[in-house]
Amino acid sequence: MSLHHKLLLGWTRRLNKSISRVGSQFACHHVSATLLRPEDSSINSVARRQRRVSNTSVVQHKRVASDGWQKHDRSVQSKAWKNEIPVLQRPYQRKGEDSRVSSELRRLSLDDFPAEKEKMAGQRSTVDSRAERYEVVFGISPCLLALTQGRRQARKLFVKDGEASHRASVIQVCEEAHGRGVQVQRVSKKDLDKMSWGRVHQGVCLQASPLGYLTEDRDPAPNRGDTPLWLVLERIQDPMNLGAILRSAYFLGVDRVLTSLRHSCPLSPVVSKASSGIMEVIGVYGYENLEDLLRSKAAQGWQVVGTVGAGAEETRTPVTQCSDFQMTRPTVLLMGGEGDGLSPQLLSLCRTLLTIPAGRQLFPGIESLNVSVATGILLHSLLSSRRTTR
């Protein structure tokens, strides 16, 4: 290397040091690449590779650190969500609000809901210890009748926030709840959907004590002086069917509804909604042993009438079309569950079997009606004959 080049290289190195003091690595690289000879550029290329490796490691370190913090942040956020108070405990929260409510807003909301003051903010259960005794009734008619009939202990009414709360039917439910001292809380549609298991709630849900089957055995006095008709249900398992049957029985004028306790669906909010709230009005009696009851009624002179499908096998008990039957004395009508109908034990106690005639030739496998539809037709037929013979 010539003396000229040695001097030039030394000057360049001193210049690089001075430039590095002000943090300009790019300027250093630019000057070195310009002043060095082509054969000396390998030195510069090594420096560039070292800088690229160094910069890459720094970027990777930043990315790993960032990912670590993001994972940590997500973990903290997940824990925070788990610690959030569920919807039934947050009367102050609206849709779209931050779940972490300020202490001032919490204090103001608790002033409006004194019962909430004793709750802990970190409570995780859906409802407090008292609410374990309650269930959620949904729908306009079920909620309104549950409030007015007084058979349930109402605890809190949840109303959809927004324009739906201004409907006359919703306002009526809210006024009824307010007049009875029941809390009214506005919540989002998503919250109501969860409370009602995704069913049609019509913008209202009522937290109230459950209804059970009645066990009183005393016979009520016949209504309006008519010949009484009792409806006995055996193993009705679909709550939609049970609700529809209760609605028809109430509308048509049945005096009492009885059911087997075993293999039957309970009186749930779904039944209440399917009955359009009639379950809140009409009492349903539950029995462990329907055979003893039917024997007792037969001994008192009641007619025990069963039902069979249009394509049922021949039996020793006479089968009569419902339109030909005349109800001339107190009667018990038996309806069997979905699929199998009445059990052999109850069929053996029937003195007459009723059937609904088909209006056309039926395809195999569809010789029968839905139990709720068949019940409505049979009840109308029997009660119509009662009115014409009274």
MIVO-709942 format. One line per field, with one value per residue (C-alpha): residue in three letters; residue number from 1; x, y, z. Coordinates in nm, 3 decimals. Layout:
residues N
code: (ALA|...);
pos: (NUM|...);
px: (X|...);
py: (Y|...);
pz: (Z|...);
This chain:
residues 390
code: (MET|SER|LEU|HIS|HIS|LYS|LEU|LEU|LEU|GLY|TRP|THR|ARG|ARG|LEU|ASN|LYS|SER|ILE|SER|ARG|VAL|GLY|SER|GLN|PHE|ALA|CYS|HIS|HIS|VAL|SER|ALA|THR|LEU|LEU|ARG|PRO|GLU|ASP|SER|SER|ILE|ASN|SER|VAL|ALA|ARG|ARG|GLN|ARG|ARG|VAL|SER|ASN|THR|SER|VAL|VAL|GLN|HIS|LYS|ARG|VAL|ALA|SER|ASP|GLY|TRP|GLN|LYS|HIS|ASP|ARG|SER|VAL|GLN|SER|LYS|ALA|TRP|LYS|ASN|GLU|ILE|PRO|VAL|LEU|GLN|ARG|PRO|TYR|GLN|ARG|LYS|GLY|GLU|ASP|SER|ARG|VAL|SER|SER|GLU|LEU|ARG|ARG|LEU|SER|LEU|ASP|ASP|PHE|PRO|ALA|GLU|LYS|GLU|LYS|MET|ALA|GLY|GLN|ARG|SER|THR|VAL|ASP|SER|ARG|ALA|GLU|ARG|TYR|GLU|VAL|VAL|PHE|GLY|ILE|SER|PRO|CYS|LEU|LEU|ALA|LEU|THR|GLN|GLY|ARG|ARG|GLN|ALA|ARG|LYS|LEU|PHE|VAL|LYS|ASP|GLY|GLU|ALA|SER|HIS|ARG|ALA|SER|VAL|ILE|GLN|VAL|CYS|GLU|GLU|ALA|HIS|GLY|ARG|GLY|VAL|GLN|VAL|GLN|ARG|VAL|SER|LYS|LYS|ASP|LEU|ASP|LYS|MET|SER|TRP|GLY|ARG|VAL|HIS|GLN|GLY|VAL|CYS|LEU|GLN|ALA|SER|PRO|LEU|GLY|TYR|LEU|THR|GLU|ASP|ARG|ASP|PRO|ALA|PRO|ASN|ARG|GLY|ASP|THR|PRO|LEU|TRP|LEU|VAL|LEU|GLU|ARG|ILE|GLN|ASP|PRO|MET|ASN|LEU|GLY|ALA|ILE|LEU|ARG|SER|ALA|TYR|PHE|LEU|GLY|VAL|ASP|ARG|VAL|LEU|THR|SER|LEU|ARG|HIS|SER|CYS|PRO|LEU|SER|PRO|VAL|VAL|SER|LYS|ALA|SER|SER|GLY|ILE|MET|GLU|VAL|ILE|GLY|VAL|TYR|GLY|TYR|GLU|ASN|LEU|GLU|ASP|LEU|LEU|ARG|SER|LYS|ALA|ALA|GLN|GLY|TRP|GLN|VAL|VAL|GLY|THR|VAL|GLY|ALA|GLY|ALA|GLU|GLU|THR|ARG|THR|PRO|VAL|THR|GLN|CYS|SER|ASP|PHE|GLN|MET|THR|ARG|PRO|THR|VAL|LEU|LEU|MET|GLY|GLY|GLU|GLY|ASP|GLY|LEU|SER|PRO|GLN|LEU|LEU|SER|LEU|CYS|ARG|THR|LEU|LEU|THR|ILE|PRO|ALA|GLY|ARG|GLN|LEU|PHE|PRO|GLY|ILE|GLU|SER|LEU|ASN|VAL|SER|VAL|ALA|THR|GLY|ILE|LEU|LEU|HIS|SER|LEU|LEU|SER|SER|ARG|ARG|THR|THR|ARG);
pos: (1|2|3|4|5|6|7|8|9|10|11|12|13|14|15|16|17|18|19|20|21|22|23|24|25|26|27|28|29|30|31|32|33|34|35|36|37|38|39|40|41|42|43|44|45|46|47|48|49|50|51|52|53|54|55|56|57|58|59|60|61|62|63|64|65|66|67|68|69|70|71|72|73|74|75|76|77|78|79|80|81|82|83|84|85|86|87|88|89|90|91|92|93|94|95|96|97|98|99|100|101|102|103|104|105|106|107|108|109|110|111|112|113|114|115|116|117|118|119|120|121|122|123|124|125|126|127|128|129|130|131|132|133|134|135|136|137|138|139|140|141|142|143|144|145|146|147|148|149|150|151|152|153|154|155|156|157|158|159|160|161|162|163|164|165|166|167|168|169|170|171|172|173|174|175|176|177|178|179|180|181|182|183|184|185|186|187|188|189|190|191|192|193|194|195|196|197|198|199|200|201|202|203|204|205|206|207|208|209|210|211|212|213|214|215|216|217|218|219|220|221|222|223|224|225|226|227|228|229|230|231|232|233|234|235|236|237|238|239|240|241|242|243|244|245|246|247|248|249|250|251|252|253|254|255|256|257|258|259|260|261|262|263|264|265|266|267|268|269|270|271|272|273|274|275|276|277|278|279|280|281|282|283|284|285|286|287|288|289|290|291|292|293|294|295|296|297|298|299|300|301|302|303|304|305|306|307|308|309|310|311|312|313|314|315|316|317|318|319|320|321|322|323|324|325|326|327|328|329|330|331|332|333|334|335|336|337|338|339|340|341|342|343|344|345|346|347|348|349|350|351|352|353|354|355|356|357|358|359|360|361|362|363|364|365|366|367|368|369|370|371|372|373|374|375|376|377|378|379|380|381|382|383|384|385|386|387|388|389|390);
px: (0.000|0.143|0.210|-0.070|-0.320|-0.197|-0.246|-0.585|-0.693|-0.574|-0.757|-1.073|-1.054|-1.017|-1.310|-1.518|-1.444|-1.553|-1.870|-1.953|-1.950|-2.258|-2.424|-2.420|-2.327|-2.475|-2.241|-1.945|-2.029|-2.082|-1.745|-1.556|-1.709|-1.621|-1.260|-1.147|-1.005|-1.208|-0.968|-1.013|-1.389|-1.393|-1.319|-1.621|-1.841|-1.747|-1.845|-2.176|-2.252|-2.170|-2.401|-2.680|-2.646|-2.640|-2.945|-3.130|-3.063|-3.188|-3.509|-3.561|-3.502|-3.758|-4.008|-3.965|-3.998|-4.305|-4.463|-4.383|-4.550|-4.850|-4.888|-4.850|-5.104|-5.350|-5.301|-5.371|-5.672|-5.806|-5.776|-5.949|-6.241|-6.268|-6.293|-6.565|-6.903|-7.162|-7.458|-7.707|-7.483|-7.423|-7.732|-7.512|-7.353|-7.489|-7.402|-7.076|-6.952|-6.613|-6.644|-6.426|-6.678|-6.554|-6.604|-6.822|-7.057|-7.065|-7.157|-7.435|-7.578|-7.576|-7.769|-8.045|-8.022|-7.974|-7.975|-7.657|-7.461|-7.384|-7.236|-6.861|-6.730|-6.526|-6.812|-6.804|-7.131|-7.412|-7.640|-7.587|-7.669|-8.033|-8.076|-7.998|-8.361|-8.481|-8.522|-8.566|-8.910|-8.905|-9.162|-9.423|-9.720|-9.527|-9.356|-9.674|-9.882|-9.605|-9.613|-9.992|-10.088|-9.868|-9.778|-9.409|-9.178|-9.045|-8.695|-8.578|-8.706|-8.455|-8.558|-8.385|-8.216|-8.316|-8.629|-8.788|-8.836|-9.080|-9.336|-9.669|-9.648|-9.300|-9.402|-9.697|-9.467|-9.227|-9.509|-9.642|-9.298|-9.241|-9.578|-9.488|-9.147|-8.953|-8.622|-8.613|-8.276|-8.195|-7.956|-7.846|-8.018|-7.715|-7.765|-8.133|-8.046|-7.818|-8.082|-8.346|-8.114|-8.154|-8.534|-8.778|-8.786|-8.961|-8.730|-8.811|-8.690|-8.806|-8.600|-8.850|-8.901|-8.993|-9.337|-9.394|-9.674|-9.957|-10.015|-10.351|-10.596|-10.919|-11.166|-11.260|-11.624|-11.726|-11.701|-12.023|-12.234|-12.118|-12.021|-11.650|-11.380|-11.031|-10.735|-10.474|-10.134|-9.896|-9.528|-9.546|-9.177|-9.166|-9.208|-9.348|-9.621|-9.700|-9.725|-9.958|-10.177|-10.209|-10.306|-10.580|-10.705|-10.742|-10.904|-11.157|-11.258|-11.096|-11.156|-10.827|-10.503|-10.309|-9.983|-9.753|-9.442|-9.215|-9.096|-9.263|-9.104|-9.114|-9.303|-9.015|-8.996|-9.001|-9.340|-9.463|-9.357|-9.511|-9.837|-9.827|-9.813|-10.113|-9.889|-9.875|-10.256|-10.368|-10.261|-10.115|-10.136|-9.862|-9.909|-9.666|-9.935|-10.206|-10.356|-10.475|-10.629|-10.816|-10.950|-11.071|-11.251|-11.408|-11.541|-11.703|-11.890|-11.657|-11.601|-11.237|-11.177|-10.853|-10.724|-10.568|-10.448|-10.645|-10.432|-10.421|-10.452|-10.784|-10.841|-11.101|-11.204|-11.449|-11.311|-11.538|-11.487|-11.463|-11.749|-11.984|-11.904|-12.142|-12.009|-12.305|-12.125|-11.794|-11.513|-11.140|-10.967|-10.629|-10.361|-10.041|-9.690|-9.512|-9.441|-9.584|-9.910|-10.079|-9.912|-10.080|-10.156|-10.364|-10.523|-10.654|-10.845|-11.027|-11.391|-11.390|-11.119|-11.158|-10.999|-10.988|-11.091|-10.859|-10.990|-10.800|-10.604|-10.284|-9.935|-9.778|-9.599|-9.812|-10.137|-10.143|-10.142|-9.910|-10.019|-10.091|-10.301|-10.489|-10.557|-10.709|-10.940|-11.056|-11.114|-11.319|-11.527|-11.596|-11.667|-11.897|-12.100|-12.112|-12.259|-12.528|-12.639|-12.625);
py: (0.000|0.339|0.617|0.819|0.548|0.487|0.855|0.855|0.543|0.690|1.014|0.818|0.618|0.936|1.087|0.773|0.798|1.161|1.083|0.788|1.024|1.195|0.862|0.868|0.518|0.578|0.877|0.669|0.393|0.638|0.812|0.482|0.336|0.647|0.687|0.326|0.163|-0.117|-0.380|-0.248|-0.254|-0.608|-0.452|-0.232|-0.525|-0.714|-0.411|-0.389|-0.756|-0.709|-0.410|-0.601|-0.891|-0.650|-0.461|-0.787|-0.915|-0.590|-0.610|-0.973|-0.891|-0.613|-0.842|-1.118|-0.867|-0.717|-1.060|-1.141|-0.826|-0.888|-1.238|-1.100|-0.827|-1.080|-1.297|-1.006|-0.905|-1.262|-1.270|-0.935|-1.062|-1.371|-1.149|-0.933|-0.929|-1.119|-0.940|-1.026|-0.848|-0.535|-0.317|-0.023|-0.163|-0.089|-0.236|-0.098|0.038|-0.050|-0.347|-0.172|0.071|0.373|0.384|0.695|0.531|0.218|0.423|0.607|0.285|0.118|0.412|0.321|-0.049|-0.083|-0.461|-0.446|-0.260|-0.575|-0.757|-0.787|-0.649|-0.961|-1.206|-1.465|-1.651|-1.556|-1.463|-1.427|-1.692|-1.583|-1.596|-1.968|-2.019|-1.833|-1.900|-1.670|-1.635|-1.473|-1.319|-1.046|-1.260|-1.498|-1.209|-1.004|-1.295|-1.409|-1.063|-1.026|-1.376|-1.374|-1.744|-1.663|-1.447|-1.196|-1.065|-0.859|-0.761|-0.727|-0.507|-0.465|-0.129|0.084|0.167|-0.172|-0.064|0.206|-0.040|-0.035|-0.402|-0.362|-0.048|-0.237|-0.509|-0.247|-0.057|-0.378|-0.466|-0.115|-0.117|-0.442|-0.324|-0.538|-0.401|-0.307|-0.326|-0.235|-0.473|-0.550|-0.791|-1.019|-1.044|-1.128|-1.391|-1.559|-1.549|-1.704|-1.960|-1.795|-1.820|-1.541|-1.314|-1.012|-0.778|-0.883|-1.147|-1.190|-1.349|-1.523|-1.829|-2.149|-2.301|-2.663|-2.913|-2.885|-3.176|-3.087|-3.380|-3.208|-3.188|-2.832|-2.743|-2.781|-2.455|-2.278|-2.580|-2.776|-3.142|-3.139|-3.249|-3.335|-3.372|-3.631|-3.625|-3.919|-3.879|-3.557|-3.480|-3.196|-2.859|-2.704|-2.967|-2.924|-2.547|-2.575|-2.828|-2.598|-2.309|-2.514|-2.658|-2.314|-2.160|-2.440|-2.464|-2.775|-2.788|-2.948|-3.063|-3.350|-3.515|-3.798|-3.684|-3.950|-3.922|-3.581|-3.243|-2.992|-2.664|-2.467|-2.116|-2.279|-2.433|-2.095|-1.926|-2.203|-2.161|-1.782|-1.743|-1.968|-2.183|-1.883|-1.895|-2.256|-2.498|-2.833|-3.124|-3.383|-3.747|-4.028|-4.288|-4.203|-4.553|-4.504|-4.169|-4.310|-4.605|-4.362|-4.144|-4.447|-4.561|-4.218|-4.261|-4.070|-4.177|-4.269|-4.204|-4.282|-4.193|-4.387|-4.297|-4.356|-4.657|-4.818|-5.193|-5.342|-5.360|-5.507|-5.156|-5.001|-4.727|-4.432|-4.136|-3.819|-3.656|-3.938|-3.927|-3.753|-3.631|-3.684|-3.723|-3.620|-3.731|-3.786|-3.762|-3.938|-3.826|-4.027|-3.902|-3.851|-4.169|-4.450|-4.291|-4.424|-4.698|-5.042|-4.982|-4.671|-4.817|-5.106|-4.858|-4.689|-4.774|-4.594|-4.503|-4.196|-4.141|-3.855|-3.971|-3.880|-3.674|-3.871|-4.184|-4.154|-4.261|-4.521|-4.369|-4.053|-4.197|-3.975|-3.608|-3.414|-3.469|-3.101|-3.074|-3.395|-3.275|-2.950|-3.132|-3.386|-3.125|-2.911|-3.211|-3.323|-2.978|-2.898|-3.209|-3.104|-2.769|-2.927|-3.171|-2.959);
pz: (0.000|-0.092|0.154|-0.002|0.058|0.415|0.498|0.336|0.532|0.859|0.794|0.711|1.036|1.240|1.057|1.128|1.499|1.509|1.316|1.544|1.836|1.697|1.623|1.243|1.137|0.793|0.735|0.849|0.609|0.325|0.372|0.412|0.100|-0.098|0.012|0.024|-0.285|-0.445|-0.320|0.035|0.015|0.161|0.497|0.458|0.349|0.668|0.872|0.686|0.753|1.121|1.140|0.963|1.205|1.497|1.371|1.299|1.648|1.794|1.588|1.683|2.046|2.025|1.851|2.111|2.390|2.226|2.181|2.539|2.659|2.433|2.575|2.924|2.846|2.704|3.010|3.241|3.032|3.038|3.416|3.436|3.227|3.446|3.749|3.597|3.768|3.558|3.405|3.678|3.925|3.716|3.706|3.621|3.303|2.958|2.622|2.489|2.820|2.961|3.193|3.451|3.591|3.782|4.156|4.126|3.875|4.088|4.395|4.211|4.073|4.411|4.553|4.307|4.392|4.770|4.754|4.546|4.815|5.008|4.710|4.652|4.325|4.257|4.290|4.012|4.041|3.803|4.091|4.462|4.722|4.746|4.369|4.361|4.456|4.146|3.775|3.475|3.318|2.973|2.742|2.783|2.890|3.119|3.299|3.330|3.461|3.692|3.848|3.869|3.982|4.289|4.272|4.234|4.440|4.186|4.248|3.950|3.605|3.321|3.028|2.693|2.671|2.373|2.179|2.254|2.615|2.500|2.366|2.548|2.644|2.791|2.978|3.126|3.260|3.401|3.571|3.723|3.855|3.991|4.164|4.339|4.449|4.202|4.075|3.706|3.534|3.174|2.998|2.643|2.407|2.432|2.808|2.766|2.505|2.757|3.030|2.803|2.641|2.302|2.300|2.215|2.522|2.363|2.552|2.912|3.156|3.515|3.788|4.014|4.230|4.039|4.013|4.107|4.073|4.322|4.557|4.711|4.685|4.771|4.483|4.391|4.335|3.966|3.774|3.672|3.773|3.466|3.458|3.550|3.311|3.431|3.199|3.297|3.124|3.133|3.047|2.846|2.805|2.553|2.730|2.412|2.401|2.768|2.730|2.430|2.618|2.919|2.694|2.524|2.853|3.008|2.701|2.652|3.018|3.169|3.546|3.648|3.489|3.642|3.539|3.631|3.813|3.673|3.313|3.271|3.208|3.495|3.497|3.350|3.202|2.858|2.941|3.063|2.737|2.525|2.717|2.662|3.040|3.116|3.335|3.570|3.603|3.594|3.865|3.757|4.001|4.012|4.119|4.180|4.116|3.863|3.884|4.240|4.149|3.850|4.049|4.312|4.055|3.885|4.222|4.260|3.929|3.697|3.337|3.267|2.899|2.718|2.374|2.084|1.738|1.421|1.328|1.672|1.712|1.819|2.193|2.423|2.523|2.276|2.054|1.974|1.745|1.952|1.761|1.869|2.239|2.480|2.813|3.047|3.381|3.542|3.313|3.324|2.985|2.963|2.717|2.670|2.601|2.273|2.085|2.298|2.412|2.725|2.924|2.941|3.310|3.240|2.927|3.136|3.356|3.066|2.993|2.658|2.410|2.191|1.851|1.603|1.255|0.970|0.681|0.413|0.343|0.546|0.455|0.686|0.984|1.011|1.141|1.449|1.548|1.772|2.133|2.194|1.877|1.954|2.309|2.182|1.939|2.198|2.468|2.230|2.128|2.485|2.623|2.330|2.409|2.773|2.679|2.463|2.734|3.047);
